[in-house]
Amino acid sequence: MNKKGTLYMGALFAVLFLMLGFLMLPLMKDGVTDARTNLDCTNTSISHGNMAMCLSTDIGIPYFIIALLTFVGGFIGREM
């Protein structure tokens, strides 16, 4: 396959994985909301361990988005 074909194929796979990743975000948001409710993250007098767990639960979605964009960028960058 020539250079244009591999770049096109990489971009096609990148868009496919990007769409699939963004379709998974509402499912992740529900899981994070349930976890925050079960951990009682709105309570201001929880222990430091629970506060750390609430923070690590909150950063799950941004880390997923960053990982998804890095993965998709790898598909496009690999073919150039």
N, C-alpha and C positions, 0 to 999 in steps of 0.2 A: 504494500500500500504506500502511496506517495505521501509527502509531507502534509499537503492540504487535506487529504483523506483522514490521516491520523489526528490532525488538529480538529477537524469536524467531528470525528467520532469521540474524541476526548471531551469536547464541548457538549455533545449530546448526552454522554454519560454524566457529566457534571450537572447539567440541568435536571436530569432524571433524579440523581441522588439529592440535589438541593430541594426539589419538590417533595420527595419522600420524607426528607428530614423535617421540612416545615409542616408536613401533614402530621408528624408525630408530636409536634409541640403542644397542641391542646391536650393530648393524653398525658404528657409530662406535667403540664400545668395542673391538671386535676390531681395527679399524684403528689405534687409538691404542696398543694393546698391541703390535701388530706394529712400529709405528714406534719405540716405546721399546726393543724388543728389538734392532732394527737399529741404533739409535743407541748402544746399550750404556749405557743410562742408570743401570744399577745399579753401574757402575764409578765409584769415588770419585776416580780420578785422570784424568778426562777434561778436555779443554780447556774454557775458559770459553765458547767459542762453542757447543760441544756441550751444555754445561750450560744455556745460554740456549735452545737448540733443544729440549732435553728439557722445560724449563719451559713453553715455548710450546705444545708438544705436549700437555702435561698439562692446560692450561687450555682446550683445545678443547671438551670436553664441557660444562663449566659455562657457557661463553659460548654454546654452542648452546642450552642450556636457557633461559638468560636471553633470548636472541633469540626463541625460540619463545614464551615467556610474554609478551613484549612484543608480538609479532605477534598473538597470540590476544587479548590485552587491547585491542589496537587495533580488532579486529573488534567487540568488545562495546562499547567506549567510543565508537566512531563512531556507533553507533545511538542513544545516549542523548540 
